[in-house]
Amino acid sequence: MKPVEKTNRIQSIDLLRGVAILGILIMNIQSFAMPSAAYNNPLAYGDLTGLNKIIWILSHLFADQKFMSIFSILFGAGIILITEKKELLTGSSLKLHYTRNLILLFIGLLHAHLMWYGDILVAYAICSFLVYPFRRLSSEQLLITGLLILSVPSILNGLFQFSLPLMSASELQDLSMDWAPSSELIEQEITAFTGSLSHQITQNSQQALFLETFVFMILFLWRSGGLMLIGMALYKSGVLSAVRSRSFYLKSAFYSLNVGFPIVIYGMYMNFTMNWDFLYSMFTGSQFNYWGSLFIAYGYISLIMVFAQSENYHTIKKRLASIGQMALTNYITQSLIGVSIFYGVGFSLFGSLERSIQLLIVFAIWIIQYYISEKWLEKFTYGPIEWIWRSLTYKKMQPFLRTK
């Protein structure tokens, strides 16, 4: 059993993964650059006027949860791709699947606790253990099950909202401080991330552990797991392989985007109307983007499938697909660059750059990865982290240098 060879890859999936890995940086840059509360509450830290406000609005509308949703969908599709090939050859994919994702879990833990707390690999690895038994369901069953699982955070959200009047003043104060921390708490976070390596790792690990436990149980488990099942359904139905008709994809994009964008826009309008008060925005106000982003993500997938079917733009498609083939390396590299710019081990710019400057950094990283990924794969068979991952999974050193 060997990893999927380049000639056997589905280019539309690599292309989609490449777009997703670039798109998630639009939101991740905020976590690299600003105190954590600013990710969900734009009033918690930093200037939100003029160009900075426009950038936040556009980022929230077009990127927030959209590209991460695509990435989760593709992870689910990847489970089917890999297990089908293994089962065709040996009849069982159990050992391969769990070995592969245990290694991914280890990589994710190192990434989350030593580099950047916003890691998603840990959640993906754990969810992959849980969704694996569902892979034999039909596409319709996978889609329905995925949507039901996706609804759990909304139910929990509603219960939290309902319980607010029952909370004591001190409990409400604690919630309020999580949503909009005091200047002292903000300064403590900035000092930790711009301080010594030990302070940085301590702060990073604490926030990573919070995401891996409480946030995982109320959000990531259900969101990522549900989207993985939907990804399996979309792969089985041929949507992700660009084999459906151009008309199908265009209609899907039209209807999905015309549902998703109004929902997200209305959600933004209401949050600004309520001045991002935590009693509304922390719970009810977050649900518009939670659901609207799913429609927008599917609209993006449909448009990218149309692009994949096009007979033109071969160079662009090849470069984006190369980014997708090296998705894990590019993801970790984005973290490495972000930490080097913003944390104390680098230039210590955490908390000091406005959103407009953050976006320029995103563009610069995009350009670097757009050109380097293709050049790398002309000389090497895999990205460096993919090579390590595959070599450990198959307990055999995989070929690294590409032979002519």
Protein Blocks (a to p, Z undefined) as FASTA:
>chain_A
ZZddfklpcfklmmmmmmmmmmmmmmmmmmmmpcfklmmmmklgocdehjlmmmmmmmmm
mmnomlmmmmmmmmmmmmmmmmmmmmmmnopaklmmmmmmmmmmmmmmmmmmmmomkbck
lmmmmmmmmmmmmmmpcfklmmmmmmmmmmmmmmmmmmmmmmmmmpcfklmmmmmmmmmc
cfklmmmmmmmmmmcfklmmmmmmmmmmmmmmmmmmmmmmmmmmmmmmmmmmmmmnommn
opacfklmmmmmmmmmmmmmmmmmmmmmmmmmnoopaklmmmmmmmmmmmmmmmmmmmmm
mmmmmmmmpmghklmmmmmmmmmmmmmmmmmmmmmmmmmmmmmklnopghiacfklmmmm
mmmmmmmmmmmmmmmmmmpmbdfklmmmmmmmnopacdfbdcZZ
